[in-house]
Every structure is written in C-alpha cells, then in structure tokens.
Amino acid sequence: MERLAILVMMGLAVSGCSNIGLLSHKNDPMFDGIRFGGKAKAQDANTERQHFVSTVKPVSKSFDGAREAAEYKGIRHCIEYFGTSEIDWQVGPDTDPAALVIENDSVTYMGTCRDA
C-alpha cells in the first residue's frame, strides 16, 4: 500500500509537468536503479483512452523494477487523461508474477482507468 501511495504522488507531480512539455522518458523515475523504456497507450486511441496497455523493457535487467515501471506508466496515463490514479487492472501489479507473459524482454500490463 505504501508503494502505491508513492507511485500516486509521483504521478501527481509528473502530471503537472505534462501540461508544460516536460514529460518525457528522461524524467521517468528509476525503479531498482534502472530507467525502463516503454509506454502506456490506449488500446484503441481512436475511440477511447480509458482501456490501456502499459509495456516496459528490459525485464532482464530487473523483473521487479519492470513491474513497478509498468504500473507507474499506467498510473501516469490515467492521471494525464482522466485525472485519477484509480485503475481496474486486468493484468497488473496484483497478478501472480508467474502468470505474467514476458515477450521480447518486455512485460505488459492492461487496465482500465476509472472515471474521476
């Protein structure tokens, strides 16, 4: 729970930067000492941004760090587009790590932003 509170606070701080063009991967926090590449994007950007996919890599550098980075990118997406960090995860931080699919050195989470 403490980790989620920290991620939410980071997301709130970063969301203020997005309006002034400071939001980039270079500003993303490090997880387990690594800055992970990747993004969260809408599954269908043409119709709605509420359902998203968050993918980060390289998982081979730190499995736990990659999972935290994928959660962070999902939270950041929801704050940017919906003003909330509340997410219903289909595959996410509470998913059994053994059940996660690692493909091309990437981990992917899927979630739905709740309306603010």
All heavy atoms as an XYZ file, in Angstrom:
884
protein
N       0.815     -1.187      0.000
C       0.000      0.000      0.000
C       0.869      1.266      0.000
O       0.547      2.231     -0.652
C      -0.930     -0.033      1.212
C      -1.975      1.032      1.165
S      -2.939      0.859     -0.336
C      -4.497      1.371      0.211
N       1.980      1.207      0.748
C       2.889      2.350      0.787
C       3.488      2.615     -0.598
O       3.609      3.755     -1.027
C       4.005      2.086      1.785
C       5.002      3.221      1.904
C       6.074      2.907      2.927
O       5.733      2.471      4.031
O       7.251      3.093      2.592
N       3.817      1.537     -1.318
C       4.373      1.674     -2.664
C       3.366      2.359     -3.585
O       3.722      3.242     -4.357
C       4.733      0.305     -3.207
C       5.308      0.341     -4.606
C       5.646     -1.031     -5.055
N       4.403     -1.756     -5.277
C       4.189     -2.572     -6.272
N       5.139     -2.826     -7.118
N       3.055     -3.176     -6.413
N       2.096      1.987     -3.496
C       1.073      2.598     -4.339
C       0.934      4.082     -4.012
O       0.828      4.913     -4.918
C      -0.272      1.896     -4.161
C      -1.419      2.454     -4.981
C      -1.084      2.401     -6.465
C      -2.691      1.695     -4.698
N       0.989      4.442     -2.742
C       0.892      5.855     -2.358
C       2.057      6.649     -2.939
O       1.871      7.766     -3.435
C       0.868      5.986     -0.831
N       3.241      6.071     -2.927
C       4.407      6.750     -3.501
C       4.241      6.899     -5.003
O       4.509      7.960     -5.565
C       5.697      5.989     -3.147
C       5.984      6.112     -1.646
C       6.881      6.496     -3.968
C       7.069      5.210     -1.135
N       3.774      5.846     -5.676
C       3.559      5.927     -7.121
C       2.521      6.974     -7.476
O       2.669      7.716     -8.449
C       3.142      4.565     -7.671
C       4.224      3.505     -7.733
C       3.629      2.146     -8.061
C       5.288      3.876     -8.732
N       1.467      7.055     -6.680
C       0.416      8.046     -6.932
C       0.974      9.455     -6.763
O       0.735     10.330     -7.595
C      -0.795      7.823     -5.998
C      -1.759      8.990     -6.065
C      -1.502      6.530     -6.374
N       1.750      9.688     -5.709
C       2.334     11.011     -5.500
C       3.270     11.372     -6.641
O       3.276     12.505     -7.115
C       3.064     11.072     -4.153
C       2.113     11.053     -2.973
S       2.888     11.332     -1.368
C       4.227     10.193     -1.348
N       4.056     10.402     -7.109
C       4.946     10.675     -8.241
C       4.130     11.003     -9.482
O       4.460     11.906    -10.237
C       5.846      9.477     -8.521
C       6.928      9.294     -7.501
S       8.126      8.018     -7.930
C       7.124      6.610     -8.280
N       3.056     10.270     -9.671
C       2.209     10.519    -10.825
C       1.580     11.885    -10.791
O       1.493     12.578    -11.806
N       1.153     12.309     -9.617
C       0.571     13.647     -9.491
C       1.601     14.724     -9.788
O       1.315     15.710    -10.465
C      -0.014     13.844     -8.085
C      -1.267     13.039     -7.785
C      -1.628     13.174     -6.304
C      -2.430     13.485     -8.660
N       2.811     14.519     -9.320
C       3.862     15.504     -9.587
C       4.180     15.553    -11.075
O       4.348     16.625    -11.648
C       5.119     15.155     -8.783
N       4.235     14.401    -11.712
C       4.555     14.350    -13.131
C       3.414     14.899    -13.973
O       3.635     15.523    -14.993
C       4.904     12.898    -13.540
C       4.987     12.759    -15.049
C       6.211     12.482    -12.901
N       2.166     14.712    -13.543
C       1.037     15.168    -14.359
C       1.063     16.677    -14.531
O       0.669     17.191    -15.575
C      -0.295     14.725    -13.745
O      -0.550     15.417    -12.541
N       1.549     17.404    -13.562
C       1.660     18.851    -13.704
C       2.686     19.232    -14.759
O       2.541     20.240    -15.435
N       3.692     18.392    -14.945
C       4.721     18.665    -15.946
C       4.220     18.428    -17.359
O       4.708     19.028    -18.300
C       5.942     17.783    -15.709
S       6.761     18.090    -14.142
N       3.240     17.534    -17.535
C       2.802     17.193    -18.888
C       2.187     18.377    -19.600
O       2.258     18.479    -20.814
C       1.808     16.033    -18.853
O       0.615     16.420    -18.204
N       1.614     19.288    -18.872
C       0.981     20.441    -19.493
C       1.993     21.473    -19.976
O       1.655     22.350    -20.751
C       0.006     21.105    -18.513
C      -1.162     20.205    -18.218
O      -1.542     19.385    -19.038
N      -1.723     20.353    -17.037
N       3.226     21.381    -19.529
C       4.212     22.361    -19.953
C       5.343     21.709    -20.758
O       6.412     22.266    -20.913
C       4.785     23.137    -18.740
C       5.357     22.182    -17.692
C       3.742     24.051    -18.150
C       6.040     22.870    -16.528
N       5.086     20.508    -21.247
C       6.028     19.873    -22.150
C       7.259     19.267    -21.498
O       8.239     19.005    -22.167
N       7.231     19.026    -20.204
C       8.399     18.460    -19.543
C       8.319     16.949    -19.388
O       9.237     16.335    -18.878
C       8.572     19.090    -18.154
C       8.839     20.581    -18.138
C       8.926     21.065    -16.694
C      10.121     20.923    -18.880
N       7.233     16.360    -19.831
C       7.028     14.943    -19.636
C       7.764     14.149    -20.718
O       7.486     14.277    -21.895
C       5.529     14.639    -19.698
C       5.074     13.270    -19.253
C       5.467     13.035    -17.800
C       3.584     13.139    -19.412
N       8.760     13.372    -20.323
C       9.480     12.526    -21.264
C      10.039     11.340    -20.503
O      10.053     11.318    -19.281
C      10.612     13.303    -21.923
O      11.650     13.514    -20.995
N      10.528     10.353    -21.232
C      11.104      9.177    -20.581
C      12.342      9.541    -19.770
O      12.657      8.883    -18.800
C      11.455      8.118    -21.623
C      10.252      7.576    -22.322
N       9.269      6.883    -21.673
C       9.866      7.637    -23.614
C       8.337      6.537    -22.521
N       8.665      6.984    -23.714
N      13.026     10.598    -20.162
C      14.209     11.022    -19.423
C      13.862     11.476    -18.019
O      14.696     11.434    -17.129
C      14.920     12.150    -20.169
C      15.508     11.724    -21.479
C      16.134     12.894    -22.197
C      16.588     12.474    -23.577
N      17.099     13.591    -24.344
N      12.622     11.911    -17.813
C      12.174     12.367    -16.496
C      11.525     11.257    -15.680
O      11.173     11.482    -14.537
C      11.185     13.525    -16.645
C      11.845     14.757    -17.203
O      13.017     14.998    -16.999
N      11.081     15.542    -17.944
N      11.353     10.086    -16.271
C      10.739      8.979    -15.537
C      11.638      8.571    -14.380
O      12.863      8.605    -14.495
C      10.536      7.765    -16.449
C       9.318      7.900    -17.341
O       8.563      8.871    -17.181
O       9.137      7.020    -18.198
N      11.027      8.172    -13.281
C      11.837      7.718    -12.141
C      12.520      6.392    -12.461
O      12.131      5.673    -13.383
C      10.807      7.552    -11.027
C       9.517      7.334    -11.724
C       9.597      8.097    -13.009
N      13.516      6.097    -11.681
C      14.221      4.823    -11.806
C      13.567      3.824    -10.853
O      13.133      4.190     -9.767
C      15.695      5.007    -11.479
C      16.392      5.919    -12.469
S      18.091      6.283    -12.016
C      18.894      4.799    -12.585
N      13.514      2.589    -11.289
C      12.991      1.507    -10.465
C      14.078      0.459    -10.358
O      14.610      0.002    -11.381
C      11.710      0.920    -11.076
C      10.582      1.916    -11.137
C      10.369      2.665    -12.277
C       9.775      2.127    -10.035
C       9.343      3.595    -12.333
C       8.751      3.054    -10.077
C       8.536      3.794    -11.230
N      14.428      0.115     -9.134
C      15.508     -0.831     -8.881
C      16.799     -0.373     -9.567
O      17.567     -1.169    -10.093
C      15.110     -2.233     -9.337
C      15.929     -3.334     -8.679
O      16.569     -3.061     -7.634
O      15.941     -4.458     -9.215
N      16.993      0.955     -9.605
C      18.207      1.537    -10.166
C      18.232      1.635    -11.681
O      19.261      1.950    -12.257
N      17.109      1.367    -12.328
C      17.055      1.345    -13.790
C      15.910      2.226    -14.280
O      14.827      2.228    -13.701
C      16.839     -0.094    -14.304
C      17.984     -0.987    -13.822
C      16.690     -0.148    -15.811
C      17.691     -2.446    -13.880
N      16.156      2.964    -15.361
C      15.102      3.739    -16.014
C      14.614      2.891    -17.186
O      15.347      2.638    -18.123
C      15.614      5.096    -16.492
C      14.519      5.992    -16.989
C      14.980      7.433    -17.141
N      15.058      8.071    -15.823
C      16.181      8.486    -15.228
N      17.335      8.350    -15.820
N      16.158      9.051    -14.048
N      13.377      2.415    -17.097
C      12.838      1.500    -18.097
C      12.196      2.258    -19.251
O      11.497      3.247    -19.051
C      11.788      0.578    -17.460
C      12.396     -0.407    -16.511
C      12.612     -0.061    -15.186
C      12.776     -1.658    -16.945
C      13.194     -0.958    -14.308
C      13.362     -2.565    -16.078
C      13.574     -2.208    -14.760
N      12.435      1.771    -20.451
C      11.777      2.321    -21.625
C      10.410      1.683    -21.782
O      10.167      0.573    -21.330
N       9.527      2.385    -22.423
C       8.198      1.849    -22.662
C       7.163      2.935    -22.579
O       7.484      4.126    -22.476
N       5.900      2.515    -22.618
C       4.819      3.487    -22.571
C       3.515      2.807    -22.223
O       3.391      1.589    -22.290
C       4.691      4.195    -23.909
C       4.403      3.269    -25.071
C       4.435      4.016    -26.379
C       4.449      3.010    -27.538
N       4.708      3.648    -28.794
N       2.559      3.629    -21.869
C       1.182      3.185    -21.716
C       0.403      3.881    -22.812
O       0.561      5.083    -23.022
C       0.633      3.554    -20.346
N      -0.393      3.125    -23.526
C      -1.183      3.732    -24.589
C      -2.549      3.076    -24.638
O      -2.727      1.934    -24.201
C      -0.475      3.632    -25.933
C      -0.272      2.227    -26.431
C       0.419      2.244    -27.778
C       0.484      0.817    -28.335
N       1.006      0.793    -29.678
N      -3.490      3.821    -25.179
C      -4.851      3.320    -25.304
C      -4.884      2.123    -26.229
O      -4.160      2.079    -27.226
C      -5.765      4.421    -25.826
N      -5.723      1.165    -25.912
C      -5.867      0.008    -26.786
C      -6.447      0.431    -28.127
O      -6.107     -0.119    -29.151
C      -6.731     -1.055    -26.129
C      -6.022     -1.739    -24.978
C      -6.882     -2.766    -24.286
O      -8.100     -2.676    -24.251
N      -6.233     -3.759    -23.717
N      -7.323      1.440    -28.104
C      -7.891      1.989    -29.334
C      -7.976      3.500    -29.165
O      -8.972      4.030    -28.690
C      -9.270      1.402    -29.613
C      -9.863      1.877    -30.927
O      -9.207      2.663    -31.645
O     -10.989      1.469    -31.248
N      -6.916      4.197    -29.529
C      -6.823      5.647    -29.332
C      -7.873      6.411    -30.130
O      -8.186      7.554    -29.805
C      -5.432      6.147    -29.701
N      -8.438      5.801    -31.162
C      -9.436      6.492    -31.976
C     -10.785      6.601    -31.282
O     -11.560      7.511    -31.576
C      -9.619      5.784    -33.323
C      -8.368      5.876    -34.171
O      -7.649      6.864    -34.102
N      -8.104      4.847    -34.948
N     -11.091      5.686    -30.373
C     -12.403      5.719    -29.734
C     -12.354      6.065    -28.255
O     -13.205      6.789    -27.773
C     -13.141      4.374    -29.917
O     -12.336      3.327    -29.358
C     -13.408      4.102    -31.383
N     -11.397      5.524    -27.544
C     -11.307      5.847    -26.119
C      -9.934      5.532    -25.564
O      -9.252      4.639    -26.034
C     -12.388      5.125    -25.326
C     -12.208      3.624    -25.236
C     -13.247      2.978    -24.366
O     -14.355      2.748    -24.853
O     -12.923      2.706    -23.195
N      -9.558      6.277    -24.555
C      -8.245      6.094    -23.921
C      -8.363      5.403    -22.574
O      -7.368      5.171    -21.915
C      -7.577      7.451    -23.728
C      -7.288      8.154    -25.022
C      -6.678      9.515    -24.736
N      -6.648     10.334    -25.917
C      -5.582     10.486    -26.691
N      -4.466      9.884    -26.390
N      -5.635     11.243    -27.750
N      -9.582      5.079    -22.169
C      -9.799      4.521    -20.840
C      -9.152      3.140    -20.682
O      -8.581      2.828    -19.661
C     -11.299      4.445    -20.547
C     -11.590      4.272    -19.092
C     -13.029      4.606    -18.771
O     -13.848      4.848    -19.642
N     -13.334      4.627    -17.498
N      -9.219      2.312    -21.720
C      -8.607      0.985    -21.697
C      -7.200      1.120    -22.283
O      -7.036      1.591    -23.396
C      -9.430     -0.001    -22.519
C     -10.855     -0.091    -22.078
N     -11.234     -0.718    -20.920
C     -11.980      0.405    -22.629
C     -12.546     -0.610    -20.781
N     -13.016      0.070    -21.815
N      -6.200      0.720    -21.517
C      -4.823      0.939    -21.956
C      -3.961     -0.296    -21.767
O      -4.318     -1.227    -21.040
C      -4.202      2.117    -21.198
C      -3.982      1.820    -19.742
C      -2.785      1.276    -19.302
C      -4.969      2.069    -18.813
C      -2.589      0.976    -17.961
C      -4.781      1.782    -17.473
C      -3.590      1.228    -17.051
N      -2.831     -0.263    -22.429
C      -1.797     -1.290    -22.308
C      -0.517     -0.570    -21.916
O      -0.149      0.432    -22.525
C      -1.598     -2.040    -23.643
C      -0.455     -3.025    -23.540
C      -2.880     -2.731    -24.056
N       0.150     -1.069    -20.897
C       1.401     -0.486    -20.421
C       2.507     -1.523    -20.609
O       2.441     -2.606    -20.032
C       1.254     -0.117    -18.942
O       2.470      0.338    -18.411
N       3.502     -1.181    -21.430
C       4.579     -2.120    -21.747
C       5.926     -1.469    -21.451
O       6.149     -0.324    -21.827
C       4.521     -2.516    -23.235
O       3.227     -3.043    -23.512
C       5.568     -3.549    -23.571
N       6.795     -2.198    -20.767
C       8.137     -1.689    -20.475
C       9.172     -2.784    -20.685
O       8.868     -3.970    -20.648
C       8.268     -1.132    -19.031
C       7.310      0.000    -18.789
C       8.091     -2.217    -18.010
N      10.406     -2.344    -20.899
C      11.540     -3.247    -21.015
C      12.798     -2.508    -20.598
O      12.771     -1.279    -20.507
C      11.662     -3.783    -22.440
C      11.937     -2.731    -23.493
C      12.010     -3.375    -24.842
C      12.236     -2.323    -25.907
N      12.347     -2.897    -27.219
N      13.851     -3.170    -20.277
C      14.165     -4.591    -20.355
C      13.891     -5.321    -19.041
O      14.459     -4.979    -17.997
C      15.657     -4.597    -20.672
C      16.191     -3.382    -19.977
C      15.056     -2.367    -20.020
N      13.034     -6.300    -19.108
C      12.708     -7.108    -17.938
C      13.940     -7.855    -17.452
O      14.094     -8.099    -16.258
C      11.563     -8.097    -18.266
C      11.293     -9.030    -17.121
C      10.308     -7.331    -18.636
N      14.838     -8.197    -18.359
C      16.031     -8.961    -17.990
C      16.933     -8.210    -17.016
O      17.711     -8.823    -16.286
C      16.834     -9.340    -19.235
O      17.230     -8.179    -19.937
N      16.820     -6.903    -16.953
C      17.636     -6.106    -16.024
C      17.084     -6.160    -14.606
O      17.839     -6.146    -13.644
C      17.704     -4.651    -16.477
C      18.390     -4.452    -17.800
C      19.876     -4.677    -17.677
C      20.543     -4.378    -19.008
N      21.944     -4.597    -18.988
N      15.749     -6.186    -14.476
C      15.113     -6.278    -13.159
C      13.633     -6.562    -13.341
O      12.876     -5.687    -13.768
C      15.290     -4.990    -12.359
O      14.479     -5.020    -11.194
N      13.233     -7.768    -13.034
C      11.826     -8.161    -13.154
C      10.954     -7.289    -12.265
O       9.943     -6.745    -12.712
C      11.678     -9.645    -12.804
C      10.275    -10.161    -12.912
C       9.664    -10.275    -14.150
C       9.576    -10.547    -11.784
C       8.361    -10.768    -14.258
C       8.286    -11.038    -11.881
C       7.679    -11.156    -13.121
N      11.353     -7.127    -11.000
C      10.557     -6.323    -10.071
C      10.523     -4.856    -10.491
O       9.482     -4.205    -10.420
C      11.102     -6.446     -8.642
C      10.879     -7.832     -8.057
O       9.939     -8.529     -8.504
O      11.641     -8.222     -7.152
N      11.657     -4.334    -10.935
C      11.705     -2.954    -11.402
C      10.822     -2.730    -12.609
O      10.126     -1.718    -12.717
N      10.823     -3.677    -13.537
C       9.990     -3.564    -14.734
C       8.507     -3.570    -14.362
O       7.710     -2.812    -14.925
C      10.301     -4.703    -15.707
N       8.140     -4.405    -13.418
C       6.736     -4.451    -12.978
C       6.328     -3.112    -12.361
O       5.250     -2.598    -12.647
C       6.535     -5.588    -11.975
C       6.702     -6.964    -12.630
C       6.420     -8.090    -11.683
N       5.001     -8.052    -11.378
C       4.493     -8.370    -10.191
N       5.266     -8.750     -9.213
N       3.197     -8.314     -9.990
N       7.184     -2.535    -11.538
C       6.876     -1.230    -10.939
C       6.790     -0.145    -12.008
O       5.925      0.735    -11.945
C       7.922     -0.870     -9.892
C       7.840     -1.712     -8.640
C       8.895     -1.326     -7.622
O       9.156     -0.118     -7.451
O       9.460     -2.243     -7.007
N       7.678     -0.199    -12.991
C       7.667      0.795    -14.065
C       6.400      0.676    -14.906
O       5.810      1.690    -15.306
C       8.908      0.632    -14.948
N       5.936     -0.534    -15.171
C       4.694     -0.727    -15.937
C       3.501     -0.167    -15.170
O       2.610      0.469    -15.754
C       4.491     -2.207    -16.255
N       3.491     -0.366    -13.863
C       2.417      0.194    -13.036
C       2.472      1.724    -13.069
O       1.458      2.395    -13.247
C       2.555     -0.304    -11.599
C       1.487      0.252    -10.670
C       1.643     -0.234     -9.244
O       2.682     -0.838     -8.893
O       0.713      0.010     -8.453
N       3.666      2.271    -12.918
C       3.850      3.723    -12.935
C       3.337      4.317    -14.249
O       2.623      5.312    -14.260
C       5.333      4.059    -12.739
C       5.659      5.500    -13.035
C       5.426      6.487    -12.090
C       6.183      5.874    -14.274
C       5.712      7.815    -12.366
C       6.474      7.186    -14.554
C       6.229      8.158    -13.601
O       6.503      9.471    -13.879
N       3.707      3.707    -15.367
C       3.292      4.241    -16.661
C       1.772      4.165    -16.830
O       1.166      5.056    -17.416
C       4.035      3.538    -17.786
C       5.501      3.949    -17.805
C       6.275      3.300    -18.908
C       7.755      3.616    -18.809
N       8.108      5.004    -18.983
N       1.150      3.126    -16.302
C      -0.312      3.041    -16.333
C      -0.959      4.127    -15.487
O      -1.920      4.780    -15.915
N      -0.429      4.344    -14.290
C      -0.945      5.397    -13.412
C      -0.781      6.753    -14.076
O      -1.709      7.577    -14.083
C      -0.242      5.360    -12.041
C      -0.672      4.111    -11.266
C      -0.537      6.628    -11.238
C       0.139      3.848    -10.016
N       0.371      6.994    -14.669
C       0.622      8.273    -15.345
C      -0.365      8.488    -16.494
O      -0.881      9.591    -16.675
C       2.063      8.308    -15.853
C       2.465      9.672    -16.396
C       3.900      9.701    -16.777
N       4.049      8.990    -18.036
C       5.178      8.870    -18.688
N       6.296      9.359    -18.185
N       5.239      8.222    -19.823
N      -0.651      7.448    -17.255
C      -1.616      7.526    -18.355
C      -2.993      7.944    -17.831
O      -3.625      8.852    -18.378
C      -1.707      6.166    -19.063
C      -2.801      6.066    -20.068
N      -2.649      6.490    -21.367
C      -4.070      5.599    -19.962
C      -3.783      6.281    -22.025
N      -4.651      5.737    -21.191
N      -3.437      7.298    -16.770
C      -4.771      7.591    -16.233
C      -4.847      8.999    -15.646
O      -5.861      9.689    -15.804
C      -5.168      6.550    -15.192
S      -5.488      4.928    -15.924
N      -3.808      9.434    -14.987
C      -3.798     10.796    -14.443
C      -3.831     11.805    -15.579
O      -4.599     12.775    -15.533
C      -2.573     11.018    -13.540
C      -2.738     10.232    -12.242
C      -2.372     12.506    -13.252
C      -1.509     10.220    -11.357
N      -3.049     11.568    -16.617
C      -2.984     12.513    -17.735
C      -4.319     12.646    -18.458
O      -4.748     13.745    -18.797
C      -1.907     12.066    -18.721
C      -1.735     13.016    -19.888
C      -0.593     12.609    -20.804
O       0.247     11.778    -20.417
O      -0.542     13.137    -21.926
N      -5.008     11.525    -18.694
C      -6.223     11.568    -19.496
C      -7.518     11.615    -18.687
O      -8.548     12.052    -19.210
C      -6.272     10.381    -20.459
C      -5.228     10.490    -21.529
C      -4.084      9.694    -21.494
C      -5.338     11.413    -22.557
C      -3.107      9.806    -22.464
C      -4.371     11.545    -23.529
C      -3.257     10.734    -23.481
O      -2.288     10.853    -24.441
N      -7.487     11.171    -17.421
C      -8.721     11.095    -16.641
C      -8.640     11.769    -15.277
O      -9.621     11.826    -14.559
C      -9.149      9.630    -16.473
C      -9.496      8.991    -17.785
C      -8.546      8.262    -18.482
C     -10.745      9.170    -18.350
C      -8.841      7.704    -19.710
C     -11.059      8.619    -19.578
C     -10.102      7.882    -20.263
N      -7.462     12.257    -14.908
C      -7.324     12.958    -13.640
C      -7.427     12.066    -12.425
O      -7.701     12.537    -11.328
N      -7.209     10.772    -12.611
C      -7.293      9.843    -11.492
C      -6.210      8.781    -11.604
O      -5.776      8.450    -12.717
C      -8.673      9.146    -11.434
O      -8.698      8.259    -10.312
C      -8.972      8.359    -12.693
N      -5.785      8.270    -10.470
C      -4.817      7.176    -10.470
C      -5.506      5.841    -10.187
O      -4.843      4.818    -10.064
C      -3.740      7.436     -9.421
O      -4.326      7.489     -8.137
N      -6.816      5.860    -10.126
C      -7.581      4.646     -9.850
C      -7.678      3.804    -11.114
O      -8.133      4.278    -12.155
C      -8.977      4.999     -9.346
C      -8.982      5.729     -8.021
C      -8.433      4.885     -6.891
O      -8.788      3.690     -6.800
O      -7.633      5.409     -6.096
N      -7.242      2.550    -11.002
C      -7.188      1.665    -12.165
C      -7.776      0.313    -11.790
O      -7.483     -0.235    -10.729
C      -5.734      1.467    -12.639
C      -5.127      2.804    -13.060
C      -5.665      0.451    -13.778
C      -3.634      2.749    -13.346
N      -8.591     -0.215    -12.686
C      -9.027     -1.604    -12.588
C      -8.088     -2.390    -13.503
O      -8.147     -2.258    -14.722
C     -10.483     -1.756    -13.052
C     -11.458     -1.068    -12.110
O     -11.249     -1.154    -10.879
O     -12.409     -0.445    -12.599
N      -7.199     -3.167    -12.883
C      -6.183     -3.908    -13.642
C      -6.739     -5.248    -14.095
O      -7.246     -6.012    -13.281
C      -4.954     -4.155    -12.782
C      -4.184     -2.929    -12.414
C      -4.218     -2.279    -11.204
C      -3.259     -2.211    -13.234
N      -3.364     -1.202    -11.233
C      -2.759     -1.134    -12.467
C      -2.805     -2.377    -14.538
C      -1.833     -0.230    -12.959
C      -1.879     -1.477    -15.032
C      -1.397     -0.413    -14.256
N      -6.624     -5.559    -15.387
C      -6.920     -6.901    -15.879
C      -5.658     -7.754    -15.710
O      -5.735     -8.915    -15.323
C      -7.347     -6.867    -17.355
C      -8.758     -6.333    -17.579
C      -8.844     -4.811    -17.460
O      -8.010     -4.088    -17.991
N      -9.847     -4.331    -16.742
N      -4.511     -7.176    -16.031
C      -3.190     -7.765    -15.762
C      -2.384     -6.631    -15.178
O      -2.227     -5.588    -15.815
C      -2.518     -8.277    -17.058
C      -1.121     -8.794    -16.754
C      -3.364     -9.333    -17.741
N      -1.905     -6.791    -13.948
C      -1.219     -5.673    -13.317
C      -0.440     -6.069    -12.097
O      -0.017     -7.224    -11.948
N      -0.271     -5.111    -11.182
C       0.599     -5.329    -10.023
C       0.153     -6.464     -9.107
O       0.982     -7.046     -8.414
C       0.575     -3.991     -9.279
C      -0.423     -3.151     -9.959
C      -0.819     -3.781    -11.229
N      -1.126     -6.807     -9.119
C      -1.606     -7.892     -8.259
C      -1.640     -9.240     -8.957
O      -1.983    -10.247     -8.351
C      -3.000     -7.553     -7.725
C      -2.975     -6.337     -6.798
O      -1.943     -6.127     -6.125
O      -3.975     -5.605     -6.758
N      -1.280     -9.253    -10.237
C      -1.239    -10.505    -10.992
C      -0.070    -11.354    -10.484
O       1.013    -10.829    -10.227
C      -1.054    -10.218    -12.502
O      -2.148     -9.415    -12.943
C      -1.003    -11.493    -13.310
N      -0.295    -12.642    -10.340
C       0.764    -13.554     -9.915
C       1.954    -13.416    -10.878
O       1.785    -13.559    -12.094
C       0.232    -14.986     -9.945
C       1.251    -16.031     -9.521
O       2.421    -15.682     -9.233
O       0.869    -17.212     -9.480
N       3.126    -13.095    -10.365
C       4.292    -12.913    -11.235
C       4.540    -14.090    -12.175
O       4.973    -13.902    -13.309
C       5.450    -12.725    -10.254
C       4.814    -12.190     -9.025
C       3.450    -12.848     -8.957
N       4.241    -15.307    -11.733
C       4.451    -16.486    -12.574
C       3.475    -16.512    -13.756
O       3.732    -17.183    -14.756
C       4.298    -17.755    -11.746
N       2.377    -15.776    -13.656
C       1.368    -15.757    -14.724
C       1.624    -14.661    -15.765
O       0.959    -14.619    -16.791
C      -0.024    -15.566    -14.114
N       2.583    -13.777    -15.506
C       2.866    -12.700    -16.453
C       3.589    -13.238    -17.684
O       4.469    -14.094    -17.577
C       3.725    -11.616    -15.787
C       3.050    -10.833    -14.676
C       4.062     -9.926    -13.985
C       1.882    -10.029    -15.210
N       3.196    -12.716    -18.837
C       3.836    -13.115    -20.083
C       4.977    -12.135    -20.370
O       4.759    -10.927    -20.436
C       2.825    -13.115    -21.249
C       3.518    -13.434    -22.563
C       1.700    -14.099    -20.978
N       6.175    -12.662    -20.520
C       7.340    -11.850    -20.871
C       7.653    -12.158    -22.326
O       7.899    -13.310    -22.692
C       8.564    -12.185    -19.983
C       8.212    -12.116    -18.508
C       9.735    -11.277    -20.337
C       7.703    -10.786    -18.030
N       7.598    -11.122    -23.153
C       7.813    -11.299    -24.583
C       8.748    -10.211    -25.083
O       8.543     -9.031    -24.782
C       6.457    -11.193    -25.287
C       6.369    -11.881    -26.610
C       4.925    -11.952    -27.066
O       4.427    -10.925    -27.570
O       4.306    -13.016    -26.892
N       9.773    -10.578    -25.826
C      10.764     -9.620    -26.342
C      11.367     -8.768    -25.226
O      11.544     -7.558    -25.391
C      10.152     -8.727    -27.424
C       9.716     -9.513    -28.629
O      10.381    -10.456    -29.022
N       8.592     -9.154    -29.207
N      11.633     -9.407    -24.076
C      12.235     -8.740    -22.921
C      11.340     -7.638    -22.353
O      11.808     -6.715    -21.706
C      13.619     -8.187    -23.269
C      14.527     -8.069    -22.054
O      14.268     -8.726    -21.025
O      15.494     -7.291    -22.125
N      10.013     -7.730    -22.614
C       9.043     -6.732    -22.145
C       7.965     -7.382    -21.287
O       7.604     -8.535    -21.506
C       8.342     -6.060    -23.334
O       9.266     -5.395    -24.152
N       7.464     -6.619    -20.343
C       6.294     -7.031    -19.565
C       5.159     -6.075    -19.919
O       5.391     -4.882    -20.128
C       6.572     -7.040    -18.044
C       6.877     -5.655    -17.514
C       5.412     -7.665    -17.283
N       3.956     -6.620    -20.017
C       2.798     -5.813    -20.406
C       1.698     -5.946    -19.368
O       1.344     -7.058    -18.973
C       2.266     -6.263    -21.783
O       3.304     -6.090    -22.749
C       1.053     -5.448    -22.191
N       1.193     -4.798    -18.934
C       0.025     -4.735    -18.067
C      -1.133     -4.186    -18.887
O      -0.929     -3.442    -19.845
C       0.266     -3.780    -16.898
C       1.119     -4.318    -15.766
C       1.667     -5.588    -15.776
C       1.367     -3.515    -14.662
C       2.435     -6.045    -14.721
C       2.138     -3.974    -13.600
C       2.655     -5.238    -13.634
O       3.417     -5.685    -12.590
N      -2.345     -4.528    -18.487
C      -3.548     -3.992    -19.122
C      -4.497     -3.530    -18.024
O      -4.660     -4.205    -17.010
C      -4.240     -5.044    -19.975
C      -3.429     -5.462    -21.175
S      -4.289     -6.649    -22.234
C      -4.413     -8.056    -21.156
N      -5.105     -2.362    -18.236
C      -6.013     -1.849    -17.238
C      -7.034     -0.901    -17.825
O      -6.996     -0.551    -18.998
N      -7.937     -0.476    -16.963
C      -8.973      0.479    -17.321
C      -8.968      1.597    -16.288
O      -9.087      1.328    -15.080
C     -10.361     -0.196    -17.340
O     -10.318     -1.288    -18.265
C     -11.445      0.796    -17.754
N      -8.807      2.820    -16.755
C      -8.829      3.974    -15.864
C     -10.272      4.176    -15.375
O     -11.210      4.117    -16.164
C      -8.392      5.243    -16.597
S      -6.779      5.139    -17.387
N     -10.418      4.418    -14.094
C     -11.747      4.756    -13.572
C     -12.007      6.232    -13.825
O     -11.095      7.046    -13.850
C     -11.809      4.492    -12.068
C     -11.703      3.029    -11.709
C     -11.885      2.839    -10.233
N     -11.500      1.499     -9.854
C     -11.289      1.123     -8.613
N     -11.417      1.997     -7.626
N     -10.951     -0.112     -8.345
N     -13.256      6.571    -14.004
C     -13.615      7.979    -14.187
C     -13.422      8.724    -12.880
O     -13.727      8.219    -11.805
C     -15.065      8.120    -14.638
C     -15.265      7.658    -16.065
O     -14.351      7.862    -16.882
O     -16.332      7.083    -16.355
N     -12.898      9.941    -12.980
C     -12.650     10.763    -11.790
C     -13.947     11.269    -11.207
O     -14.946     11.355    -11.813
C     -11.764     11.941    -12.146
